[in-house]
């Protein structure tokens, strides 16, 4: 079992420096994979209404027997934006999860043309005040959207979960997060196992530390100050992915990995991409 360190979010919550992505973990195999991850030391699970696996996440949490130590994340889908819609959406998520609380609740995509993310966020803050939600945050928000949210509600999101990997290091957005006390979370932290893991720069950094390319990339995330949420269905790869806190990359190695920047994996630009 790996011990994953934690740090405090801006609301005081103890938050793991690495978590488990659960996209495509469904059915009994999905539950088994999540239970294995928890047994292997993972304490943060990332789900969403649109992953259609909240029931499986709830089952895994119950099977683990350590519900109180876990941070369960789910996300409001675009079709549920709006104050009342979000309250209903949260009730649906709680029912599917079979839990009494969503520990981290995020807006999945801002959908700026729909223009309801501020009301959505207000509902999430109300749910937090009622105790049905632990921490409130967002996903795929730009600096401009975060600024508007903070200006109009006075509540700084605890987390912004965004696409982040060496091909897309999000330098400016991370600086904004750091200046405002927002924790960055990296989605597709391994660039979805693309050719990233065979890049010469990645394999050289990994070899220098006697670790795997995956471990080198995940350590890059944590040293940048972001929480990666790699998805793996395989218990051995889950352990490999979590075991990244026993070595330290140099500034030059971090810069070399960031130097692989070339852009997003697909056209997931929050100003234009919408998900319902
Ligand atoms: P990812 O974590 O970058 O990559 C997952 C892929 O890498 C899977 O095919 C996995 O296969 C493989 N893999 C994992 N560990 C490995 C290892 N040690 N060696 C070799 N291959 C390995 O991609 P992702 O699933 O897109 O992103 C992670 C999570 O971010 C998602 O699951 C989801 O929770 C979240 N997400 C959020 C958003 C958003 O809009 N907020 C968007 C995308 C993703 P195996 O399972 O077979 O190991």
Boltz pocket constraint, residues with backbone or C-beta under 6 A from the ligand:
constraints:
  - pocket:
      binder: B
      contacts: [[A, 20], [A, 21], [A, 22], [A, 23], [A, 24], [A, 46], [A, 47], [A, 108], [A, 139], [A, 140], [A, 161], [A, 162], [A, 186], [A, 187], [A, 188], [A, 189], [A, 190], [A, 191], [A, 192], [A, 193], [A, 214], [A, 229], [A, 230], [A, 231], [A, 232], [A, 233], [A, 234], [A, 237], [A, 238], [A, 240], [A, 241]]
      max_distance: 6.0
